[in-house]
Amino acid sequence: MSAQNSDAILDRMMALHPKVIDLTLDRMWRLLHALDDPQDRLPPVIHIAGTNGKGSTQAMIRAGLEAAGNTVHAYTSPHLARFHERIRLAGQLISEDHLTAVLDECYAANNGENITYFEITTCAALLAFARTPADFTLLEVGLGGRLDATNVVDTPALTIITSVSIDHEQFLGNTLDKIAGEKAGIIKRGIPCVVGPQQDEAMDVIEAQAARLGAPLIAYGQHWHVYEERGRLIYQDETGLLDLPLPNLPGAHQIQNAGAAIAALRHLGKNETAAEAAVTQAHWPARMQRLKTGPLVQAAPDAELWLDGGHNAAAGQALATHLSSLPKRDTYLVCGMLNTKDIGGYLSPMAPYVTALTAVSIPGEANTLPAETTAKAAIKAGISAISGPDVETAIRQITQTVPNARILICGSLYLAGAILRENG
């Protein structure tokens, strides 16, 4: 079958609800019941929520489990280049034939009722997972937690909440405690929950929810610690100390994500070999990913090209920390963002480490912030900025003046996806 088959069904699914995001679980329960409740037949589930670090943490857990000999389903969103990236069955991306079949089945079972794109495609993923043997299922929350379409498993093996910060205020609330409350909605009665580093306000909410449900917490700073020492990752909990290589995913923030992943693996009874694999064998595209091949690299052979899909204030701070740790080099941003994001909060932390910024609109994205608006926001944040027609033109213009520039393409997973599709 051609790739157009799944693409055509996905296009039809987009028309089943007037809103892209409409948080409720009623439509999920209806369709899942029509599909004979596949969420009740999944291999043991590890459910992961948080503002930043969900995907990286999931990738590390998967690497650790697979190194321990386990087969793992994994669900993540959004995809970057192809929808198939969202559904990994027993270690392999779902095939076109299998994806087409489960999408068709879900579309038919939905019978034309209102349902969002994310909801019906999540049902398709759960259906595929339920029918394919594996040892574990990793479910990454799409948005929030409490009313997210993935929050339909009554008794997961483990829940995880990575760091919580301000993002998606229009859907989750405009204060940290409200957002933390939505994330804490994945905590289940009596089920242990690994908690990454949190601000006090968020931690208070998470602890209160866990107490109400009798859910044991495995919390950073209380039950486990992780830090860098002399170029190594040091992890410690009540069972002992691990001295490991630094994560192969770049950025100081990945140390904390690695800590959450190792805490999860230790809870699941995995050994040091699994923990080391988590930090050395995980792969997660568009998280400070170095571009080494493709048309953009060919257009700027002497430049250092990076790609990152972070898009909120916490991601901007993490990028700033990473940029500050790199060898000194003229650093330019090529940035495109959605109009729902806090662009000033994202760009301000990076201002001290950036020579200039070229703003672009995200191709094919209705909710893109116009390049001119992004440029103005960058100037307000203290970064010299202009607007450009597209990423390749921006890179060519930068390297005409500074051939060996460090160039970071950033601001949105949607922009990152466009780059990976065109530069693959």
C-alpha positions as CSV (number, residue, x, y, z in Angstrom):
1,M,0.0,0.0,0.0
2,S,1.2,3.6,-0.6
3,A,1.7,6.1,2.1
4,Q,-1.3,8.0,0.7
5,N,-3.7,5.5,2.3
6,S,-2.9,6.4,5.9
7,D,-2.6,10.1,4.9
8,A,-6.0,10.1,3.3
9,I,-7.6,8.6,6.4
10,L,-5.8,11.0,8.7
11,D,-7.1,13.9,6.6
12,R,-10.7,12.6,7.0
13,M,-10.1,12.3,10.7
14,M,-9.2,16.0,10.9
15,A,-12.8,16.9,9.9
16,L,-14.5,14.9,12.7
17,H,-14.3,17.8,15.2
18,P,-14.3,21.6,14.6
19,K,-11.5,22.1,17.2
20,V,-8.0,20.7,17.2
21,I,-8.0,20.6,21.1
22,D,-11.1,20.0,23.2
23,L,-10.1,18.4,26.5
24,T,-12.6,15.8,27.8
25,L,-12.5,12.0,28.0
26,D,-16.2,11.3,27.1
27,R,-15.5,10.8,23.4
28,M,-12.5,8.5,24.2
29,W,-14.6,6.3,26.4
30,R,-17.3,6.0,23.8
31,L,-15.0,5.0,21.0
32,L,-12.8,2.7,23.1
33,H,-16.0,0.9,24.3
34,A,-17.0,0.4,20.6
35,L,-13.6,-1.1,20.0
36,D,-14.0,-3.5,22.9
37,D,-11.8,-1.5,25.3
38,P,-8.3,-2.1,24.1
39,Q,-6.9,0.1,26.9
40,D,-7.7,-2.8,29.3
41,R,-5.6,-5.3,27.4
42,L,-2.3,-3.4,27.1
43,P,1.1,-4.7,28.3
44,P,2.1,-3.0,31.6
45,V,1.8,0.8,31.1
46,I,4.3,3.5,32.1
47,H,2.4,6.8,31.7
48,I,4.5,10.0,31.4
49,A,3.3,13.6,31.8
50,G,5.2,16.9,32.3
51,T,5.8,20.2,30.5
52,N,9.3,19.5,29.2
53,G,11.3,16.3,29.0
54,K,8.5,13.8,28.4
55,G,9.8,12.6,25.1
56,S,13.5,12.4,26.1
57,T,12.6,10.6,29.3
58,Q,10.5,8.1,27.4
59,A,13.3,7.5,24.9
60,M,15.7,6.8,27.7
61,I,13.4,4.4,29.5
62,R,12.8,2.6,26.2
63,A,16.6,2.3,25.6
64,G,17.0,0.9,29.1
65,L,14.2,-1.6,28.8
66,E,15.3,-2.8,25.4
67,A,18.9,-3.2,26.7
68,A,17.4,-5.4,29.4
69,G,15.8,-7.6,26.8
70,N,12.3,-6.3,27.0
71,T,10.1,-5.5,24.0
72,V,8.4,-2.1,24.3
73,H,5.5,-0.3,22.7
74,A,5.8,3.5,22.7
75,Y,3.4,6.3,21.9
76,T,4.4,9.9,21.5
77,S,3.2,13.1,19.8
78,P,3.4,15.2,17.8
79,H,5.3,13.5,15.0
80,L,8.0,15.3,13.2
81,A,8.3,13.9,9.6
82,R,5.7,11.1,9.4
83,F,2.7,10.2,11.5
84,H,4.1,6.6,11.9
85,E,6.7,8.0,14.4
86,R,3.9,8.3,17.0
87,I,3.3,4.5,17.2
88,R,6.2,2.1,17.9
89,L,5.1,-1.5,18.2
90,A,7.5,-3.8,20.1
91,G,10.4,-1.6,19.1
92,Q,9.5,-0.9,15.4
93,L,7.6,2.0,13.9
94,I,4.1,0.9,12.8
95,S,4.0,-0.3,9.2
96,E,1.9,1.5,6.6
97,D,-0.4,-1.5,6.2
98,H,-0.9,-1.9,9.9
99,L,-1.5,1.9,10.5
100,T,-4.0,2.0,7.6
101,A,-5.9,-1.0,9.0
102,V,-6.3,0.4,12.6
103,L,-7.1,3.9,11.4
104,D,-9.8,2.5,9.1
105,E,-11.2,0.4,11.9
106,C,-11.4,3.3,14.3
107,Y,-12.9,5.6,11.7
108,A,-15.6,3.0,11.0
109,A,-16.3,2.4,14.7
110,N,-16.6,6.1,15.4
111,N,-19.5,6.2,12.9
112,G,-19.2,9.9,12.1
113,E,-19.5,11.1,15.7
114,N,-17.6,14.2,16.9
115,I,-14.0,13.3,18.0
116,T,-10.7,15.1,17.8
117,Y,-7.8,14.0,15.6
118,F,-5.7,13.3,18.6
119,E,-8.4,11.3,20.3
120,I,-9.2,9.0,17.4
121,T,-5.5,8.4,16.5
122,T,-4.8,7.6,20.2
123,C,-7.5,5.0,20.0
124,A,-5.8,3.6,16.9
125,A,-2.5,3.4,18.8
126,L,-4.1,1.6,21.8
127,L,-5.8,-0.8,19.5
128,A,-2.5,-1.7,17.8
129,F,-0.8,-2.0,21.2
130,A,-3.4,-4.3,22.6
131,R,-3.1,-6.7,19.6
132,T,0.7,-6.9,19.6
133,P,2.6,-8.7,22.3
134,A,5.2,-6.7,24.3
135,D,6.6,-6.4,27.8
136,F,5.8,-2.7,28.4
137,T,3.8,0.2,26.9
138,L,5.1,3.7,27.2
139,L,2.4,6.3,26.9
140,E,3.4,10.0,26.6
141,V,0.7,12.5,27.4
142,G,-0.3,14.8,24.6
143,L,-1.5,17.8,26.6
144,G,-1.9,18.2,30.3
145,G,-2.8,14.8,31.8
146,R,-6.1,14.7,33.7
147,L,-8.3,15.0,30.5
148,D,-5.7,13.9,28.0
149,A,-6.7,11.1,25.6
150,T,-4.0,8.9,27.0
151,N,-5.4,9.0,30.5
152,V,-7.6,6.0,30.1
153,V,-5.6,3.2,31.8
154,D,-7.0,2.5,35.2
155,T,-3.9,0.6,36.6
156,P,-0.6,1.5,35.0
157,A,2.5,-0.1,36.3
158,L,4.0,3.4,36.9
159,T,3.4,7.0,36.3
160,I,6.0,9.7,35.8
161,I,5.8,13.5,36.0
162,T,8.7,15.4,34.5
163,S,9.3,19.1,35.3
164,V,6.2,21.3,35.2
165,S,6.3,24.9,34.0
166,I,4.1,27.4,32.3
167,D,2.8,26.4,28.9
168,H,-0.5,25.9,27.1
169,E,-2.2,28.3,29.5
170,Q,-5.3,28.6,27.3
171,F,-6.0,24.9,28.0
172,L,-4.4,24.1,31.3
173,G,-4.7,27.3,33.4
174,N,-2.6,30.4,33.8
175,T,-0.8,29.5,37.1
176,L,1.7,26.9,37.9
177,D,-0.5,25.2,40.5
178,K,-3.3,24.8,38.0
179,I,-1.0,23.4,35.4
180,A,0.5,21.0,38.0
181,G,-3.0,19.9,38.9
182,E,-3.7,18.9,35.3
183,K,-0.4,17.0,35.1
184,A,-1.0,15.3,38.4
185,G,-4.3,14.0,37.0
186,I,-2.4,10.9,35.7
187,I,-1.6,9.8,39.3
188,K,-3.6,6.6,40.1
189,R,-4.7,5.2,43.4
190,G,-1.9,3.1,44.9
191,I,0.3,3.3,41.8
192,P,3.9,4.7,42.3
193,C,4.8,7.9,40.6
194,V,8.3,9.1,39.7
195,V,8.5,12.9,40.0
196,G,11.3,14.9,38.4
197,P,12.6,18.3,39.7
198,Q,9.8,20.7,40.4
199,Q,9.2,24.2,41.7
200,D,7.7,24.2,45.2
201,E,4.3,25.3,44.0
202,A,4.0,22.4,41.5
203,M,5.4,19.9,44.0
204,D,2.9,20.9,46.6
205,V,0.0,20.1,44.2
206,I,1.6,16.8,43.1
207,E,2.2,15.7,46.7
208,A,-1.3,16.5,47.7
209,Q,-2.8,14.5,44.8
210,A,-0.6,11.6,45.6
211,A,-1.6,11.7,49.3
212,R,-5.3,11.7,48.4
213,L,-4.8,8.6,46.2
214,G,-2.3,6.8,48.4
215,A,0.1,6.8,45.5
216,P,3.8,6.4,46.7
217,L,6.0,9.1,45.3
218,I,9.6,8.5,44.0
219,A,10.6,12.1,44.0
220,Y,13.8,14.0,43.0
221,G,15.6,15.5,46.0
222,Q,13.8,13.1,48.4
223,H,14.1,9.6,47.1
224,W,16.7,10.0,44.3
225,H,19.4,12.5,43.4
226,V,21.2,13.0,40.1
227,Y,24.0,15.4,39.1
228,E,27.1,15.8,37.0
229,E,30.5,15.3,38.6
230,R,33.8,15.4,36.7
231,G,32.1,14.6,33.4
232,R,30.1,11.7,34.7
233,L,26.4,11.3,35.7
234,I,26.0,10.4,39.3
235,Y,22.7,8.9,40.4
236,Q,21.9,7.9,43.9
237,D,18.9,6.4,45.7
238,E,18.3,4.2,48.7
239,T,19.6,1.1,46.8
240,G,23.0,2.7,46.0
241,L,25.0,4.9,43.7
242,L,25.5,4.7,40.0
243,D,28.5,6.3,38.2
244,L,27.5,6.6,34.5
245,P,28.4,8.4,31.3
246,L,26.7,11.7,30.6
247,P,23.6,11.4,28.5
248,N,24.2,11.2,24.7
249,L,21.2,13.6,24.4
250,P,22.9,17.0,24.6
251,G,22.0,19.6,27.3
252,A,22.4,19.9,31.0
253,H,18.6,19.4,31.4
254,Q,19.0,15.9,30.1
255,I,20.7,14.9,33.3
256,Q,17.5,15.5,35.2
257,N,15.5,13.6,32.5
258,A,18.0,10.7,32.8
259,G,17.5,10.7,36.6
260,A,13.7,10.2,36.1
261,A,14.3,7.5,33.6
262,I,16.8,5.7,35.9
263,A,14.4,6.0,38.8
264,A,11.7,4.4,36.7
265,L,14.0,1.6,35.6
266,R,15.2,0.9,39.1
267,H,11.6,0.7,40.3
268,L,10.9,-1.8,37.6
269,G,13.8,-3.9,38.9
270,K,16.3,-3.2,36.1
271,N,20.0,-3.2,36.7
272,E,23.0,-0.9,36.0
273,T,23.3,-2.2,32.5
274,A,19.8,-0.9,31.7
275,A,20.6,2.4,33.4
276,E,23.7,2.9,31.3
277,A,21.9,2.0,28.1
278,A,19.3,4.6,29.0
279,V,21.9,7.4,29.0
280,T,24.1,6.1,26.1
281,Q,21.6,4.6,23.7
282,A,18.6,6.9,23.7
283,H,17.8,8.8,20.5
284,W,15.3,11.6,20.3
285,P,15.2,13.8,17.2
286,A,15.0,17.6,17.3
287,R,16.4,17.9,20.8
288,M,19.6,19.8,20.2
289,Q,20.1,17.5,17.2
290,R,23.3,18.1,15.2
291,L,22.4,18.1,11.5
292,K,25.2,16.3,9.6
293,T,23.7,15.5,6.2
294,G,21.2,16.9,3.7
295,P,20.6,20.0,1.6
296,L,21.0,22.5,4.5
297,V,24.3,21.1,5.4
298,Q,25.4,21.1,1.8
299,A,24.4,24.8,1.6
300,A,26.6,25.7,4.6
301,P,29.4,23.1,4.7
302,D,31.6,25.0,7.1
303,A,28.8,25.9,9.5
304,E,27.7,24.0,12.6
305,L,23.9,23.3,12.2
306,W,21.7,22.3,15.1
307,L,17.9,21.7,15.4
308,D,15.7,21.9,18.5
309,G,12.0,21.8,18.8
310,G,11.6,23.4,22.3
311,H,9.1,26.2,22.4
312,N,8.4,27.5,25.9
313,A,10.3,29.5,28.5
314,A,11.7,26.5,30.3
315,A,13.0,25.2,26.9
316,G,14.6,28.6,26.2
317,Q,16.4,28.5,29.6
318,A,17.6,24.9,28.9
319,L,18.9,26.0,25.5
320,A,20.6,29.0,27.0
321,T,22.4,26.8,29.5
322,H,23.5,24.5,26.8
323,L,24.7,27.3,24.5
324,S,26.7,28.8,27.4
325,S,28.5,25.4,27.8
326,L,29.6,25.1,24.1
327,P,33.0,26.3,22.8
328,K,32.8,30.0,21.9
329,R,31.6,30.6,18.4
330,D,29.4,33.1,16.6
331,T,25.9,31.8,17.2
332,Y,22.8,32.6,15.2
333,L,19.2,31.5,15.6
334,V,16.8,30.8,12.8
335,C,13.5,30.9,14.7
336,G,9.9,30.1,13.8
337,M,7.1,29.9,16.5
338,L,3.4,29.3,16.9
339,N,1.2,32.2,17.8
340,T,0.1,30.4,21.1
341,K,3.6,30.6,22.6
342,D,5.4,33.0,25.0
343,I,8.0,34.1,22.5
344,G,9.6,36.6,24.9
345,G,9.9,34.1,27.7
346,Y,11.5,31.6,25.2
347,L,14.0,34.0,23.6
348,S,15.1,36.2,26.6
349,P,17.3,33.6,28.3
350,M,19.2,33.0,25.1
351,A,20.0,36.7,24.4
352,P,23.4,36.8,26.0
353,Y,24.6,33.8,23.9
354,V,23.3,34.8,20.5
355,T,24.9,37.0,17.9
356,A,21.7,37.6,15.9
357,L,18.4,36.0,14.9
358,T,16.6,35.5,11.6
359,A,12.8,35.0,12.0
360,V,10.9,32.8,9.6
361,S,7.3,31.7,9.3
362,I,6.6,27.9,9.8
363,P,5.8,26.5,6.3
364,G,2.3,25.0,6.0
365,E,1.3,25.9,9.5
366,A,-1.8,28.0,9.9
367,N,-1.0,29.0,13.5
368,T,2.5,30.3,12.7
369,L,3.7,33.6,14.1
370,P,4.5,35.8,11.2
371,A,8.3,36.2,10.8
372,E,8.0,40.0,11.2
373,T,6.3,39.5,14.6
374,T,9.0,37.0,15.8
375,A,11.7,39.5,14.7
376,K,10.1,42.3,16.7
377,A,9.8,40.1,19.8
378,A,13.5,39.1,19.4
379,I,14.6,42.7,19.3
380,K,12.5,43.4,22.4
381,A,14.2,40.4,24.1
382,G,17.6,42.0,23.4
383,I,18.6,40.0,20.2
384,S,19.5,41.7,16.9
385,A,16.9,40.3,14.5
386,I,15.6,40.4,10.9
387,S,12.9,38.4,9.1
388,G,13.7,36.0,6.3
389,P,11.6,34.1,3.7
390,D,12.7,30.6,4.7
391,V,15.3,28.6,6.6
392,E,17.6,27.8,3.7
393,T,17.8,31.4,2.6
394,A,18.5,32.5,6.2
395,I,21.3,30.0,6.5
396,R,22.8,31.1,3.2
397,Q,22.7,34.7,4.2
398,I,24.3,34.0,7.6
399,T,27.1,32.0,6.2
400,Q,27.9,34.5,3.4
401,T,29.2,36.7,6.3
402,V,30.2,34.1,8.8
403,P,30.9,30.8,7.0
404,N,31.7,28.8,10.2
405,A,28.8,30.1,12.2
406,R,26.9,28.0,14.7
407,I,23.3,28.1,13.6
408,L,20.4,26.8,15.7
409,I,17.1,26.3,14.0
410,C,14.5,26.5,16.8
411,G,11.2,27.6,18.2
412,S,8.8,24.8,17.3
413,L,8.4,21.1,16.8
414,Y,6.4,21.9,13.6
415,L,9.4,23.9,12.2
416,A,11.7,21.0,13.3
417,G,9.4,18.5,11.5
418,A,9.5,20.6,8.3
419,I,13.3,20.7,8.5
420,L,13.6,16.9,9.0
421,R,11.2,16.2,6.1
422,E,13.1,18.4,3.7
423,N,16.6,17.7,5.0
424,G,16.3,13.9,5.4
